[in-house]
């Protein structure tokens, strides 16, 4: 039986691979800035420390990721694809590599360098997220939630993303994990920045490719 590939599959696949890889590298910069963690990690680490400390963090994180995967499958399985698999099973290793490499190259960053790494991390993370979201070959299970809510309610994606990020930050804070500067910047600006890159770069780029 012949498998029908999506329109413009090759450019979509390239955008997906580049997006996931660059996202993971950007997280390495973000982590080395020492200005906090991203909103979803704030929720995961905070709730783990307060409620599920008897379970290893890796097991807990896999558990909540699986629960979110099931939710997305029920709500709209269209968003489960290649990028979802890459995020679940491979991006963590790329993050570890980038994080360790940057830490070795810049072992004791000054405040100015930390700010630069934070800016690089946030902006590049949003750019890369835009690449793989626009490719429409799946998204991470966390990214899928605000996209689905936006689609079902008609509300703008950037607003739904800010809401989901803020909910994660608030839950993390209630569990005792106070947000850092980078966490707050990500919560308020990641949605609008991804939306900006979607409109100004990723969508026009995909349109340039022939079917």
Z-matrix of the N, CA and C atoms (Angstrom, degrees):
N
C 1 1.460
C 2 1.520 1 109.70
N 3 1.324 2 116.34 1 132.21
C 4 1.456 3 121.03 2 -177.71
C 5 1.522 4 110.57 3 -79.17
N 6 1.322 5 115.42 4 129.86
C 7 1.466 6 120.41 5 178.79
C 8 1.523 7 109.00 6 -86.12
N 9 1.324 8 116.93 7 126.40
C 10 1.455 9 121.46 8 179.60
C 11 1.522 10 109.54 9 -87.72
N 12 1.323 11 115.68 10 116.00
C 13 1.455 12 120.65 11 179.86
C 14 1.523 13 110.02 12 -84.86
N 15 1.345 14 117.11 13 152.49
C 16 1.464 15 119.62 14 177.37
C 17 1.528 16 111.03 15 -62.77
N 18 1.304 17 115.97 16 157.14
C 19 1.465 18 121.47 17 176.18
C 20 1.532 19 109.66 18 -58.53
N 21 1.318 20 116.72 19 139.65
C 22 1.466 21 122.59 20 -179.80
C 23 1.528 22 111.05 21 56.69
N 24 1.331 23 116.52 22 43.06
C 25 1.463 24 120.03 23 -172.85
C 26 1.524 25 112.89 24 -61.51
N 27 1.327 26 118.56 25 -45.04
C 28 1.463 27 120.53 26 -176.06
C 29 1.521 28 112.48 27 -61.57
N 30 1.344 29 119.74 28 -50.72
C 31 1.469 30 118.19 29 176.94
C 32 1.523 31 112.61 30 -62.42
N 33 1.333 32 116.79 31 -34.69
C 34 1.469 33 119.76 32 177.06
C 35 1.533 34 110.44 33 -63.76
N 36 1.327 35 116.03 34 -41.69
C 37 1.460 36 120.15 35 179.91
C 38 1.526 37 110.79 36 -65.01
N 39 1.328 38 116.98 37 -42.51
C 40 1.470 39 121.02 38 178.81
C 41 1.523 40 110.28 39 -62.80
N 42 1.332 41 116.98 40 -43.88
C 43 1.466 42 120.80 41 178.35
C 44 1.525 43 110.83 42 -62.57
N 45 1.329 44 116.53 43 -38.48
C 46 1.467 45 120.80 44 178.86
C 47 1.520 46 111.29 45 -63.92
N 48 1.327 47 116.46 46 -50.05
C 49 1.468 48 120.83 47 -178.42
C 50 1.521 49 111.08 48 -62.35
N 51 1.340 50 116.77 49 -47.11
C 52 1.464 51 120.26 50 179.23
C 53 1.525 52 110.53 51 -62.44
N 54 1.334 53 116.23 52 -42.73
C 55 1.456 54 120.19 53 -178.65
C 56 1.517 55 112.90 54 -60.76
N 57 1.326 56 116.66 55 -47.62
C 58 1.468 57 120.91 56 -178.78
C 59 1.531 58 110.99 57 -65.11
N 60 1.335 59 116.90 58 -44.02
C 61 1.471 60 120.66 59 -179.14
C 62 1.524 61 111.16 60 -65.22
N 63 1.343 62 116.53 61 -46.95
C 64 1.469 63 120.18 62 -178.87
C 65 1.522 64 110.58 63 -66.23
N 66 1.339 65 117.08 64 -36.66
C 67 1.475 66 120.67 65 175.59
C 68 1.522 67 110.80 66 -55.64
N 69 1.320 68 115.65 67 -48.33
C 70 1.464 69 120.72 68 -177.39
C 71 1.527 70 111.20 69 -63.52
N 72 1.327 71 117.00 70 -39.80
C 73 1.467 72 120.75 71 178.25
C 74 1.526 73 110.04 72 -65.86
N 75 1.339 74 116.79 73 -40.95
C 76 1.463 75 121.01 74 178.93
C 77 1.524 76 111.34 75 -61.58
N 78 1.333 77 116.45 76 -38.13
C 79 1.468 78 120.26 77 177.29
C 80 1.526 79 110.25 78 -62.35
N 81 1.342 80 116.72 79 -34.64
C 82 1.462 81 120.50 80 176.10
C 83 1.520 82 111.75 81 -59.80
N 84 1.334 83 116.80 82 -43.34
C 85 1.470 84 121.04 83 176.29
C 86 1.519 85 110.27 84 -64.38
N 87 1.335 86 116.17 85 -43.80
C 88 1.460 87 121.51 86 -179.36
C 89 1.528 88 110.75 87 -58.61
N 90 1.319 89 116.59 88 -47.02
C 91 1.467 90 121.15 89 -178.36
C 92 1.526 91 111.20 90 -64.12
N 93 1.339 92 117.39 91 -38.93
C 94 1.458 93 120.78 92 -178.41
C 95 1.524 94 113.37 93 -75.33
N 96 1.329 95 116.98 94 -12.80
C 97 1.466 96 118.94 95 175.83
C 98 1.526 97 111.16 96 -71.92
N 99 1.326 98 116.31 97 -20.22
C 100 1.472 99 123.01 98 178.62
C 101 1.526 100 112.43 99 60.94
N 102 1.333 101 116.07 100 31.22
C 103 1.466 102 120.45 101 178.87
C 104 1.525 103 111.92 102 -108.14
N 105 1.306 104 116.86 103 23.84
C 106 1.453 105 119.74 104 179.06
C 107 1.514 106 112.16 105 114.34
N 108 1.308 107 115.82 106 -172.70
C 109 1.464 108 122.36 107 -178.21
C 110 1.524 109 108.82 108 -124.60
N 111 1.321 110 116.65 109 168.43
C 112 1.463 111 119.32 110 -178.78
C 113 1.531 112 110.01 111 -71.29
N 114 1.338 113 117.71 112 159.40
C 115 1.469 114 121.37 113 -174.42
C 116 1.528 115 115.16 114 -54.31
N 117 1.329 116 117.60 115 -43.47
C 118 1.463 117 118.71 116 -178.44
C 119 1.524 118 111.36 117 -65.95
N 120 1.332 119 116.77 118 -39.42
C 121 1.463 120 120.08 119 176.26
C 122 1.522 121 110.61 120 -64.91
N 123 1.333 122 116.53 121 -34.24
C 124 1.465 123 120.75 122 177.09
C 125 1.525 124 110.19 123 -61.42
N 126 1.325 125 116.10 124 -44.41
C 127 1.466 126 120.88 125 176.37
C 128 1.526 127 110.99 126 -63.24
N 129 1.344 128 116.00 127 -47.67
C 130 1.464 129 120.53 128 -175.12
C 131 1.525 130 111.69 129 -65.36
N 132 1.335 131 116.52 130 -48.15
C 133 1.464 132 119.78 131 -177.75
C 134 1.522 133 111.49 132 -69.53
N 135 1.338 134 116.89 133 -39.97
C 136 1.459 135 119.98 134 -179.98
C 137 1.514 136 112.49 135 -65.05
N 138 1.328 137 116.70 136 -48.46
C 139 1.464 138 120.26 137 -179.03
C 140 1.524 139 111.47 138 -67.71
N 141 1.322 140 116.76 139 -33.29
C 142 1.466 141 119.83 140 177.49
C 143 1.522 142 110.58 141 -65.03
N 144 1.336 143 116.60 142 -47.60
C 145 1.467 144 120.74 143 -177.79
C 146 1.524 145 111.97 144 -63.97
N 147 1.329 146 117.38 145 -37.24
C 148 1.460 147 120.72 146 -175.79
C 149 1.530 148 112.76 147 -85.23
N 150 1.324 149 117.64 148 -38.59
C 151 1.461 150 120.13 149 -169.52
C 152 1.524 151 115.72 150 -112.98
N 153 1.338 152 116.85 151 -26.99
C 154 1.466 153 118.95 152 -172.35
C 155 1.524 154 112.37 153 -132.47
N 156 1.320 155 116.38 154 36.27
C 157 1.469 156 120.56 155 -175.72
C 158 1.531 157 112.79 156 -65.06
N 159 1.331 158 116.74 157 -18.11
C 160 1.461 159 119.62 158 178.75
C 161 1.517 160 113.53 159 -74.76
N 162 1.328 161 115.90 160 -11.04
C 163 1.467 162 121.63 161 178.81
C 164 1.524 163 107.95 162 -107.47
N 165 1.326 164 117.47 163 143.71
C 166 1.465 165 119.61 164 178.64
C 167 1.523 166 109.39 165 -61.85
N 168 1.342 167 115.96 166 148.33
C 169 1.461 168 119.91 167 -177.31
C 170 1.528 169 111.10 168 -62.32
N 171 1.314 170 116.79 169 -39.24
C 172 1.460 171 120.16 170 179.81
C 173 1.516 172 112.00 171 -59.69
N 174 1.339 173 115.77 172 -43.77
C 175 1.462 174 120.53 173 178.86
C 176 1.523 175 110.86 174 -65.93
N 177 1.329 176 115.92 175 -42.73
C 178 1.465 177 120.75 176 179.59
C 179 1.525 178 110.97 177 -62.88
N 180 1.331 179 116.14 178 -45.52
C 181 1.465 180 120.83 179 -178.82
C 182 1.529 181 110.53 180 -62.56
N 183 1.320 182 116.00 181 -41.05
C 184 1.465 183 120.05 182 177.65
C 185 1.526 184 110.17 183 -63.77
N 186 1.332 185 115.43 184 -37.14
C 187 1.461 186 120.15 185 -179.72
C 188 1.518 187 112.61 186 -64.68
N 189 1.336 188 116.93 187 -48.20
C 190 1.469 189 118.67 188 -178.96
C 191 1.532 190 110.70 189 -69.69
N 192 1.327 191 116.64 190 -31.67
C 193 1.469 192 119.92 191 176.39
C 194 1.528 193 110.14 192 -64.73
N 195 1.340 194 116.03 193 -39.81
C 196 1.468 195 120.42 194 179.06
C 197 1.523 196 110.46 195 -66.56
N 198 1.335 197 116.74 196 -41.69
C 199 1.469 198 120.32 197 178.94
C 200 1.527 199 110.34 198 -61.12
N 201 1.340 200 116.19 199 -44.04
C 202 1.461 201 120.25 200 179.05
C 203 1.527 202 111.14 201 -66.02
N 204 1.325 203 116.39 202 -35.41
C 205 1.464 204 120.60 203 177.23
C 206 1.525 205 110.50 204 -61.50
N 207 1.327 206 116.27 205 -43.99
C 208 1.472 207 120.91 206 178.92
C 209 1.528 208 110.24 207 -62.81
N 210 1.345 209 116.29 208 -42.32
C 211 1.471 210 120.69 209 179.44
C 212 1.525 211 110.63 210 -60.51
N 213 1.335 212 115.92 211 -45.39
C 214 1.468 213 120.30 212 -179.72
C 215 1.528 214 110.60 213 -65.05
N 216 1.326 215 116.88 214 -40.02
C 217 1.468 216 120.45 215 177.99
C 218 1.528 217 111.23 216 -60.53
N 219 1.328 218 116.03 217 -37.44
C 220 1.463 219 120.58 218 -179.97
C 221 1.533 220 110.83 219 -72.19
N 222 1.346 221 116.00 220 -43.71
C 223 1.463 222 120.68 221 -175.03
C 224 1.523 223 112.97 222 -75.78
N 225 1.327 224 116.48 223 -46.24
C 226 1.473 225 120.11 224 -178.27
C 227 1.522 226 109.64 225 -166.84
N 228 1.317 227 116.45 226 92.93
C 229 1.460 228 120.83 227 -175.58
C 230 1.526 229 113.10 228 -69.25
N 231 1.331 230 116.69 229 -7.35
C 232 1.468 231 120.92 230 177.66
C 233 1.524 232 111.47 231 -56.87
N 234 1.334 233 116.19 232 -29.87
C 235 1.469 234 120.20 233 -174.93
C 236 1.525 235 113.45 234 -86.49
N 237 1.311 236 116.49 235 2.20
C 238 1.460 237 120.75 236 174.09
C 239 1.528 238 108.04 237 -96.35
N 240 1.327 239 116.21 238 121.81
C 241 1.457 240 119.46 239 -177.21
C 242 1.518 241 111.85 240 -163.01
N 243 1.319 242 115.40 241 -154.03
C 244 1.464 243 121.14 242 -177.21
C 245 1.522 244 111.40 243 -58.00
N 246 1.329 245 116.59 244 -45.43
C 247 1.469 246 120.09 245 -178.38
C 248 1.526 247 111.60 246 -62.86
N 249 1.328 248 116.51 247 -34.54
C 250 1.470 249 120.74 248 178.22
C 251 1.522 250 110.41 249 -62.21
N 252 1.326 251 116.19 250 -46.45
C 253 1.467 252 121.30 251 -179.78
C 254 1.526 253 110.52 252 -64.21
N 255 1.331 254 116.51 253 -44.13
C 256 1.470 255 120.50 254 179.64
C 257 1.522 256 110.80 255 -60.94
N 258 1.341 257 116.43 256 -42.59
C 259 1.465 258 120.05 257 179.83
C 260 1.521 259 111.95 258 -66.26
N 261 1.327 260 116.39 259 -39.89
C 262 1.459 261 120.03 260 -177.11
C 263 1.526 262 112.83 261 -69.49
N 264 1.325 263 116.91 262 -39.65
C 265 1.461 264 119.48 263 -168.54
C 266 1.532 265 115.80 264 -112.30
N 267 1.344 266 118.14 265 -17.31
C 268 1.460 267 118.43 266 -173.29
C 269 1.529 268 115.39 267 -123.94
N 270 1.328 269 117.63 268 -29.83
C 271 1.463 270 118.80 269 -173.56
C 272 1.525 271 112.39 270 -63.38
N 273 1.335 272 117.19 271 -32.39
C 274 1.466 273 120.42 272 179.28
C 275 1.515 274 112.57 273 -59.72
N 276 1.322 275 116.69 274 -38.25
C 277 1.466 276 120.65 275 179.20
C 278 1.530 277 111.11 276 -68.86
N 279 1.343 278 116.34 277 -37.31
C 280 1.463 279 119.99 278 177.99
C 281 1.521 280 110.04 279 -68.14
N 282 1.326 281 116.83 280 -39.22
C 283 1.466 282 120.78 281 176.55
C 284 1.524 283 110.29 282 -60.26
N 285 1.325 284 116.74 283 -46.72
C 286 1.468 285 120.68 284 179.21
C 287 1.520 286 111.30 285 -59.03
N 288 1.334 287 116.96 286 -44.30
C 289 1.466 288 121.02 287 -179.95
C 290 1.525 289 110.52 288 -62.82
N 291 1.340 290 116.95 289 -49.40
C 292 1.461 291 121.04 290 -178.96
C 293 1.521 292 111.11 291 -63.38
N 294 1.327 293 116.21 292 -42.82
C 295 1.461 294 121.18 293 -179.63
C 296 1.524 295 111.08 294 -61.20
N 297 1.318 296 117.18 295 -46.84
C 298 1.465 297 121.50 296 -179.12
C 299 1.524 298 111.81 297 -68.24
N 300 1.338 299 116.57 298 -39.47
C 301 1.466 300 120.61 299 -179.12
C 302 1.527 301 110.71 300 -65.38
N 303 1.331 302 116.69 301 -45.46
C 304 1.468 303 120.61 302 179.47
C 305 1.522 304 110.50 303 -64.53
N 306 1.337 305 116.87 304 -39.55
C 307 1.468 306 121.08 305 179.27
C 308 1.522 307 111.57 306 -62.73
N 309 1.334 308 116.83 307 -35.53
C 310 1.467 309 120.83 308 177.87
C 311 1.525 310 110.66 309 -72.66
N 312 1.327 311 116.92 310 -41.81
C 313 1.462 312 121.60 311 -178.33
C 314 1.525 313 112.07 312 -70.97
N 315 1.344 314 116.32 313 -35.01
C 316 1.477 315 120.97 314 -179.69
C 317 1.526 316 107.45 315 -128.91
N 318 1.344 317 117.26 316 77.37
C 319 1.471 318 120.22 317 -172.24
C 320 1.524 319 114.66 318 -68.58
N 321 1.329 320 117.58 319 -33.63
C 322 1.468 321 120.67 320 -178.26
C 323 1.524 322 109.30 321 -133.44
N 324 1.316 323 117.62 322 76.56
C 325 1.466 324 120.61 323 -176.54
C 326 1.522 325 112.60 324 -67.83
N 327 1.328 326 115.82 325 140.48
C 328 1.461 327 120.51 326 174.45
C 329 1.525 328 108.87 327 -74.22
N 330 1.321 329 116.18 328 171.92
C 331 1.463 330 120.31 329 -179.93
C 332 1.531 331 110.95 330 -59.78
N 333 1.334 332 115.55 331 -42.09
C 334 1.470 333 119.58 332 -179.94
C 335 1.529 334 110.57 333 -62.14
N 336 1.325 335 116.64 334 -44.33
C 337 1.468 336 121.01 335 179.39
C 338 1.525 337 110.27 336 -64.15
N 339 1.320 338 117.20 337 -38.79
C 340 1.467 339 120.51 338 178.63
C 341 1.525 340 111.09 339 -63.27
N 342 1.330 341 116.34 340 -41.22
C 343 1.468 342 120.43 341 178.30
C 344 1.528 343 110.36 342 -63.46
N 345 1.342 344 115.74 343 -42.93
C 346 1.472 345 120.31 344 178.17
C 347 1.532 346 110.23 345 -61.78
N 348 1.329 347 117.23 346 -43.70
C 349 1.466 348 120.57 347 179.10
C 350 1.526 349 111.03 348 -63.94
N 351 1.332 350 116.83 349 -37.12
C 352 1.462 351 120.31 350 177.46
C 353 1.527 352 110.67 351 -62.98
N 354 1.340 353 116.02 352 -46.66
C 355 1.462 354 120.47 353 -179.46
C 356 1.529 355 111.06 354 -63.11
N 357 1.342 356 115.60 355 -43.99
C 358 1.468 357 119.83 356 177.29
C 359 1.528 358 109.73 357 -60.00
N 360 1.331 359 115.52 358 -46.43
C 361 1.460 360 120.07 359 -178.16
C 362 1.515 361 112.62 360 -59.07
N 363 1.337 362 117.01 361 -48.64
C 364 1.466 363 120.77 362 -176.07
C 365 1.528 364 111.48 363 -68.23
N 366 1.338 365 116.41 364 -50.01
C 367 1.471 366 120.02 365 -176.27
C 368 1.532 367 111.41 366 -65.08
N 369 1.330 368 116.38 367 -46.75
C 370 1.464 369 120.02 368 -178.67
C 371 1.531 370 110.79 369 -67.63
N 372 1.323 371 117.01 370 -36.03
C 373 1.469 372 120.64 371 176.86
C 374 1.530 373 110.74 372 -61.14
N 375 1.326 374 116.47 373 -42.82
C 376 1.464 375 120.50 374 179.66
C 377 1.526 376 111.13 375 -67.94
N 378 1.333 377 116.24 376 -41.12
C 379 1.467 378 120.83 377 178.06
C 380 1.532 379 110.50 378 -61.21
N 381 1.325 380 116.48 379 -47.66
C 382 1.464 381 120.99 380 -178.02
C 383 1.527 382 111.14 381 -67.55
N 384 1.333 383 116.72 382 -37.96
C 385 1.470 384 120.16 383 177.11
C 386 1.523 385 110.30 384 -61.69
N 387 1.326 386 115.66 385 -40.42
C 388 1.458 387 120.74 386 177.78
C 389 1.526 388 111.35 387 -60.88
N 390 1.335 389 116.37 388 -41.08
C 391 1.465 390 120.81 389 -179.99
C 392 1.526 391 111.43 390 -57.77
N 393 1.339 392 115.71 391 -52.27
C 394 1.467 393 116.83 392 -173.78
C 395 1.528 394 112.64 393 -79.45
N 396 1.339 395 117.54 394 -24.95
C 397 1.466 396 118.69 395 175.10
C 398 1.530 397 110.97 396 -69.46
N 399 1.329 398 116.08 397 -42.21
C 400 1.460 399 120.77 398 -179.29
C 401 1.522 400 111.57 399 -67.33
N 402 1.329 401 116.78 400 -30.27
C 403 1.467 402 119.97 401 -179.58
C 404 1.527 403 111.92 402 -63.07
N 405 1.344 404 116.58 403 -22.34
C 406 1.465 405 122.62 404 174.67
C 407 1.527 406 113.19 405 60.25
N 408 1.337 407 115.19 406 37.83
C 409 1.469 408 120.17 407 173.51
C 410 1.525 409 109.43 408 -114.45
N 411 1.320 410 115.46 409 38.45
C 412 1.454 411 120.96 410 -178.79
C 413 1.514 412 111.63 411 99.15
N 414 1.315 413 115.87 412 159.08
C 415 1.464 414 122.47 413 175.64
C 416 1.522 415 107.70 414 -138.87
N 417 1.326 416 116.43 415 170.94
C 418 1.463 417 119.01 416 175.44
C 419 1.525 418 108.51 417 -64.50
N 420 1.317 419 116.57 418 155.12
C 421 1.469 420 119.43 419 -175.98
C 422 1.526 421 111.40 420 -62.88
N 423 1.346 422 117.30 421 -32.87
C 424 1.467 423 119.23 422 178.39
C 425 1.525 424 110.42 423 -70.92
N 426 1.330 425 117.24 424 -43.09
C 427 1.463 426 120.72 425 178.84
C 428 1.526 427 111.41 426 -62.15
N 429 1.330 428 116.41 427 -30.78
C 430 1.466 429 120.24 428 -176.22
C 431 1.527 430 112.45 429 -66.73
N 432 1.329 431 117.21 430 -32.86
C 433 1.468 432 120.56 431 -174.74
C 434 1.524 433 112.30 432 -58.27
N 435 1.364 434 119.52 433 -56.91
C 436 1.468 435 118.48 434 -179.89
C 437 1.527 436 113.21 435 -65.26
N 438 1.341 437 117.68 436 -29.63
C 439 1.467 438 120.34 437 177.41
C 440 1.527 439 109.90 438 -64.05
N 441 1.331 440 116.56 439 -46.04
C 442 1.466 441 121.04 440 -179.28
C 443 1.528 442 110.74 441 -65.17
N 444 1.339 443 116.53 442 -43.50
C 445 1.470 444 120.10 443 179.28
C 446 1.523 445 110.08 444 -62.48
N 447 1.337 446 116.52 445 -42.47
C 448 1.466 447 121.28 446 178.14
C 449 1.525 448 111.01 447 -60.16
N 450 1.320 449 116.18 448 -43.29
C 451 1.468 450 121.51 449 -178.92
C 452 1.525 451 111.12 450 -66.03
N 453 1.329 452 116.75 451 -39.34
C 454 1.472 453 120.28 452 -175.07
C 455 1.524 454 112.45 453 -79.55
N 456 1.339 455 117.11 454 -30.52
C 457 1.465 456 120.36 455 -176.55
C 458 1.521 457 113.24 456 -97.44
N 459 1.339 458 116.40 457 -18.70
C 460 1.457 459 119.88 458 -176.05
C 461 1.515 460 113.02 459 82.15
N 462 1.327 461 116.60 460 2.96
C 463 1.464 462 120.75 461 177.63
C 464 1.526 463 109.69 462 -78.19
N 465 1.328 464 115.96 463 153.60
C 466 1.459 465 120.42 464 -178.91
C 467 1.524 466 111.03 465 -64.15
N 468 1.340 467 115.52 466 141.24
C 469 1.462 468 120.30 467 -179.04
C 470 1.516 469 111.64 468 -57.52
N 471 1.337 470 117.58 469 -43.68
C 472 1.467 471 119.47 470 -175.45
C 473 1.528 472 111.89 471 -60.76
N 474 1.354 473 116.53 472 -33.40
C 475 1.467 474 120.15 473 178.31
C 476 1.520 475 110.20 474 -70.58
N 477 1.321 476 116.89 475 -44.07
C 478 1.464 477 121.09 476 179.44
C 479 1.529 478 111.00 477 -64.61
N 480 1.338 479 116.74 478 -35.53
C 481 1.467 480 119.85 479 179.22
C 482 1.525 481 110.45 480 -68.75
N 483 1.317 482 117.26 481 -41.90
C 484 1.467 483 120.02 482 176.71
C 485 1.527 484 109.69 483 -60.05
N 486 1.330 485 116.88 484 -43.75
C 487 1.471 486 120.75 485 -179.67
C 488 1.526 487 111.61 486 -61.80
N 489 1.330 488 117.26 487 -46.27
C 490 1.469 489 119.69 488 -178.85
C 491 1.525 490 111.03 489 -65.78
N 492 1.331 491 116.82 490 -39.12
C 493 1.465 492 119.94 491 178.51
C 494 1.526 493 111.44 492 -66.30
N 495 1.334 494 116.41 493 -42.55
C 496 1.466 495 119.64 494 -179.81
C 497 1.527 496 111.37 495 -65.80
N 498 1.321 497 117.58 496 -37.90
C 499 1.470 498 120.62 497 176.76
C 500 1.525 499 110.15 498 -59.87
N 501 1.338 500 116.40 499 -43.43
C 502 1.468 501 120.52 500 178.86
C 503 1.529 502 111.18 501 -62.90
N 504 1.343 503 116.14 502 -43.60
C 505 1.470 504 120.53 503 -179.77
C 506 1.524 505 110.43 504 -63.65
N 507 1.333 506 116.81 505 -43.00
C 508 1.471 507 121.19 506 -179.02
C 509 1.525 508 110.85 507 -64.46
N 510 1.334 509 117.21 508 -44.16
C 511 1.468 510 120.21 509 178.11
C 512 1.526 511 110.12 510 -62.04
N 513 1.333 512 116.29 511 -43.48
C 514 1.464 513 120.06 512 177.49
C 515 1.516 514 111.86 513 -59.35
N 516 1.347 515 116.15 514 -42.96
C 517 1.465 516 120.94 515 -179.97
C 518 1.528 517 111.22 516 -66.06
N 519 1.329 518 117.00 517 -41.93
C 520 1.467 519 120.91 518 178.17
C 521 1.524 520 111.75 519 -62.95
N 522 1.329 521 115.38 520 -26.40
C 523 1.470 522 120.29 521 178.16
C 524 1.526 523 111.93 522 -88.36
N 525 1.335 524 116.48 523 2.71
C 526 1.461 525 120.04 524 174.98
C 527 1.509 526 116.09 525 103.49
N 528 1.340 527 118.05 526 0.08
C 529 1.463 528 120.45 527 -179.67
C 530 1.529 529 108.67 528 -101.48
N 531 1.331 530 115.96 529 97.43
C 532 1.458 531 120.36 530 -177.52
C 533 1.526 532 110.35 531 -70.54
N 534 1.338 533 117.35 532 137.53
C 535 1.467 534 120.30 533 -177.01
C 536 1.525 535 112.37 534 -73.57
N 537 1.326 536 115.95 535 143.21
C 538 1.450 537 121.16 536 174.37
C 539 1.518 538 110.35 537 -88.41
N 540 1.326 539 116.10 538 176.51
C 541 1.460 540 120.89 539 -179.81
C 542 1.529 541 110.93 540 -58.41
N 543 1.332 542 116.06 541 -44.20
C 544 1.461 543 120.17 542 -179.61
C 545 1.513 544 112.27 543 -63.01
N 546 1.327 545 116.63 544 -35.49
C 547 1.466 546 121.24 545 178.87
C 548 1.525 547 110.75 546 -63.42
N 549 1.336 548 116.11 547 -44.57
C 550 1.464 549 120.81 548 -179.07
C 551 1.526 550 111.54 549 -68.91
N 552 1.339 551 116.36 550 -41.28
C 553 1.468 552 119.86 551 177.94
C 554 1.523 553 110.01 552 -60.40
N 555 1.319 554 115.82 553 -44.09
C 556 1.464 555 120.38 554 179.80
C 557 1.526 556 110.95 555 -63.60
N 558 1.323 557 116.70 556 -42.54
C 559 1.460 558 120.80 557 -177.88
C 560 1.529 559 112.00 558 -61.41
N 561 1.328 560 116.82 559 -40.82
C 562 1.463 561 120.44 560 -175.57
C 563 1.528 562 114.21 561 -88.24
N 564 1.316 563 117.38 562 -26.88
C 565 1.463 564 118.90 563 -171.10
C 566 1.525 565 115.30 564 -114.30
N 567 1.328 566 118.77 565 -13.03
C 568 1.463 567 118.85 566 -177.10
C 569 1.531 568 111.41 567 -65.36
N 570 1.323 569 117.36 568 -45.26
C 571 1.460 570 120.68 569 178.75
C 572 1.523 571 112.98 570 -58.38
N 573 1.348 572 118.02 571 -53.67
C 574 1.467 573 119.74 572 178.24
C 575 1.524 574 113.61 573 -60.60
N 576 1.342 575 117.71 574 -37.81
C 577 1.462 576 120.03 575 -179.74
C 578 1.532 577 111.46 576 -68.54
N 579 1.325 578 117.24 577 -42.76
C 580 1.468 579 119.78 578 176.76
C 581 1.526 580 109.90 579 -60.51
N 582 1.326 581 116.38 580 -43.89
C 583 1.461 582 121.23 581 178.94
C 584 1.531 583 110.82 582 -60.68
N 585 1.332 584 116.72 583 -40.55
C 586 1.469 585 121.77 584 178.28
C 587 1.524 586 110.83 585 -62.05
N 588 1.335 587 116.82 586 -49.26
C 589 1.467 588 120.47 587 -179.86
C 590 1.533 589 111.54 588 -66.02
N 591 1.336 590 116.82 589 -33.16
C 592 1.469 591 119.82 590 175.97
C 593 1.528 592 110.59 591 -57.92
N 594 1.338 593 115.14 592 -48.80
C 595 1.463 594 120.60 593 -174.21
C 596 1.525 595 113.12 594 -76.18
N 597 1.325 596 116.28 595 -38.30
C 598 1.462 597 120.18 596 -171.68
C 599 1.527 598 114.30 597 -93.04
N 600 1.337 599 117.46 598 -20.53
C 601 1.469 600 117.85 599 -175.66
C 602 1.527 601 113.34 600 -131.20
N 603 1.321 602 116.94 601 -61.04
C 604 1.470 603 120.27 602 -168.77
C 605 1.527 604 113.29 603 -64.82
N 606 1.337 605 116.99 604 -49.19
C 607 1.467 606 119.80 605 179.92
C 608 1.535 607 111.69 606 -64.07
N 609 1.349 608 118.81 607 -46.65
C 610 1.471 609 119.00 608 175.97
C 611 1.528 610 112.66 609 -60.84
N 612 1.342 611 116.88 610 -36.40
C 613 1.464 612 120.23 611 178.84
C 614 1.525 613 110.74 612 -62.42
N 615 1.324 614 116.81 613 -45.71
C 616 1.461 615 120.47 614 -179.14
C 617 1.528 616 111.02 615 -64.03
N 618 1.332 617 116.27 616 -35.20
C 619 1.459 618 120.57 617 -179.90
C 620 1.525 619 112.34 618 -66.16
N 621 1.322 620 116.76 619 -25.97
C 622 1.469 621 120.89 620 -178.49
C 623 1.530 622 112.35 621 -70.35
N 624 1.325 623 116.37 622 -25.46
C 625 1.462 624 119.88 623 -179.05
C 626 1.524 625 110.65 624 -77.64
N 627 1.313 626 115.34 625 142.75
C 628 1.454 627 120.34 626 175.93
C 629 1.523 628 109.17 627 -78.39
N 630 1.281 629 116.60 628 151.27
C 631 1.471 630 121.07 629 179.63
C 632 1.519 631 110.11 630 -65.05
